[in-house]
Every structure is written in C-alpha cells, then in structure tokens.
Amino acid sequence: MNPVELILKKRNGYILTAEEINFFINSYLSGKITEYQMSAFLMAIYFQGLMPEEISSLTKCYIDSGKSIEFPVGLITADKHSTGGVGDKISLMLAPIAAALGLYVPMISGRGLGHTGGTLDKLEAIPGFQTQYNMEDFRDLTIKHKVAMVGQSAQLVPADKKIYALRDVTATVESPGLITASIMSKKIAEGARHLVIDLKVGSGAFMPNLQRAKELAELLIKTGHSFGQKVTVVFTNMNAPLGTHIGNALEVIEAIDYLKGVYLPDTQIITETLVAEMLLSAEIVKTLEETIQKIREVVQNGSALQKFKEMITAQGGDASVCDDYSRFDQAQHKIPIIAQQTGFVQSIDSKNIGYALIGVKAGRTSVTDPIEYGTGAIFYPKVGDKISAGQEIGTLFTNSQENSSEVIKRILSGIKLSPENVAHEPIILGRMTLADLTINTQNPISFI
C-alpha cells in the first residue's frame, strides 16, 4: 500500500478499509510512515470524518497495539468516563460508591490540561498515592479491592498515546471519530464491560451544545457495541463549575465530604445518576428508585467512604487525610473573591475560570508544567443565583499574591449578570443508549 494514496483517498472522502487503516497506523508506529504523513492523514480525517465501521477498525488497531485486560468470568466490571470539565471530581465519589455496591471498577484516568482538571492530579494530591502500575498489578488491585484508579500504562493502547500527542499539536483533537477511537480503545482494553459516559455540554466543556454532543454520543455507543461493550451516555450541564471546590486537593476534600454525606445539589444529582446507570446496565438492580436508595445507603452507612480509604491505602496513599484535611498541601494565602455588581447570574464562563486558575498553578497548559496541589478556588455562584455587590462569592487559594488580583479579576469577568430573574438550569440534559439510535451509515459524522 502507498501512504500517499491512502491520504488522498481519505482527503477525497472515501471510506478506508480495515486493512488500510491497520497498515497506516502500524507503519507509523514502526517508523515507516513519517510524522508529516500522519499529520496529513489526521487532518484529512478531521475534515472528512469517519464512518462507524472506520472508527471500529481504528479502535481495534489501537487496542491491538498493546495488551488488554481480561477479568475472571462472573466479575461485573463497569467504568465511567467524563469528557472533562471544571471542578469535575465525580469519579472520586462514583468509583468507591459503585465498588461498595458490588461492581468492579477498573478506572484509567488522565491528567488535567488547559481549563479541565485531571483525576490523576487530584488523586496524587493525596500524600503517597500511586497512580502508575503495570496492567497486571492494576488488574490485581481491581480484583482484590473492587476499585483501582490509575494512569495509562505504556502497555495499554500505545498507538493512541503516540497519535494523541500528534493530534494535540496539529489542531485535530476535536475530530469526533478520533475522539471516539481514543476514548473507547482505552475503556475496552481495560476490561470494563459496562461503560457510562458523562458527556459534558456547555461553557466549561469541549461540546458547546447538545446537538454536537449527541453526534459524538452516537459514535461512542456504536463503537462500544461493536466490541460487545454496553455503553450509556448521560449529557450533563457544564455551564458552571461542578460543586464549589476547584483545584486538586480542594476537590478531593469536597469528594470526601460527599462520601461523609455532605451533599451539594449538582454533584449529588450527577453522581447518583451515573452510578444508577452503571447498576442498571449491569442489571444489579431493576428500577431507578431502588438504585438511588442503595446509593444513599452506602454513603450513609459509611461503606463507600471505607472503600475509598481502602483504595487509598492499597495504592500507597495516606488514608488519614479523610479524617484530617490539614494533611493535604495547604495554600499559603486565602483571598476572598468579592462580587463587584448586583444581579442575577445569567451565565458563567467556566472555561475562563479554569484557565484563570492556571495562574495560581492549579492547572497546566502543557503536560510538563508543575502544579501546586493546594491551590485553586472555592466558587459558589450558579446560573440563576442572585449576588450582590460587596458579597463574598468565593475564595482564591494561592501560594503567591503576586498575580492574585489578576486571577480574581479574570474569574469575575466570566460572570454575566441580569437585572431580571434568571431560571436555574437543569443538571441532567438527557441520556442515550443503543436502543435510542437510528442506525445511519450513509454519511460520516463530522463537525465541519
């Protein structure tokens, strides 16, 4: 096969065969195809899109580039994936709750980049917590403790890891087909038979509206189905940061509070909805009412928190942080965030807040940037809330006061007020499963 001919074929909108995709990816991994050819190939995919069968072929190629995990027959494995947001600490509550209810949760997570936080960074805010394991040890941890939360091993879909790095510098990250293959290859290779995807929509998400989110959801569900994985997508509102705490140690603290029964409306609704979908998919329970009751029981009786502590200890961390928050890194300065105007919150630029907090090293713009675990912000407003000039609407946590006023100014600039009442927005925007899809293989899905 000729790489140039395959680039031309995709550039002109034709469908690639599984053999052609396999040849191109494996030739790139072996060094026979150059980075500039792969870049051209990715851009052709970005503009022309991929058919569902092409995405399945690409996903299989990613999976076959490394090792996959197989769990013993009879273990019900389930996982959740989030497309990323600001203040999104849902995995930290969801995983131990699901494990306490009998699911086995092998969760492979990522690091924060840009405006979104990363579960690995949050976990590593716990002193001693280890996130890097080979696939055999990851499997053993999951079997023994019912839950393990780790980073991507070099053995797991290495093709995706190498190609994603190239997508990041060639402006091809947003391709729906490439996003789908990247997400699904990891979730299939990790051995989860049931997958719930928290597909975030709004100002703090990569999906700006529900229409685009549904297009991506359809691809994720179809791809999972082609590999025998049961996928449910839940669309959630990301027009405001989730909860009130933003920043690595701060978000872990909020998650521990939740596991102690201290609920916030948005994080409670999303956590319970996603865990419920996992349990319903696995057919552990039959009704939504039953799932919600069971979820609240394991929080109230302490078994979910105990499972979280068990996971921390198993992965080398100091579980005493759950009872003594002072053991987390502490920011040197706590500066109040004061509202400058009066009105009803019409909109919040969550992405802007995420980027602002990079200024106090709560996040990063490059994977090599250092972060400071104790920094971040507490931010209370939600769309529809009334705030008054002079009101303290949050706190900035920083180790340096040098640029704190600029960071606070940027956070405040993302809040738009109205003199009139503004309705509060729904948290759950919808759901989608295979049963909801109208199968259409006539046209590739593309954002262009």
ABEGO torsion letter per residue (X at the ends): XBAAAAAAAAAAGBBBBAAAAAAAAAAAAAGABBAAAAAAAAAAAAAAEBBAAAAAAAAAAAAAABBBBBBBBGBBBBBBBBAEBBGBAAAAAAAAAAAAAGBBBBBBBBBBBEABBBAAAAAAABBGBBABBBAAAAAAAAAAAGBBBBBBBAABGAAAAAAAAAAAAAGAAABAAAAAAAAAAAAAAAGBABBBBBBBBEAABABABAAAAAAAAAAAAAAAAAAGBBBBBBBBBAABBBEABBEAAAAAAAAAAAAAGBBBAAAAAAAAAAAAAAAAAAGABABAAAAAAAAAAAAAAGAAAAAAAAAAAAAGBBAAAAABAAABBBBABBBBBBBABBEBBABBBAAAAAAAAAAAGABBABAABBBBAABEBBBABBBGBBBBBGBBAEBBBBABAAAAAAAAAAAAAABBBBABBBBBBBABAEBBBAAABBBBAABBBBAX
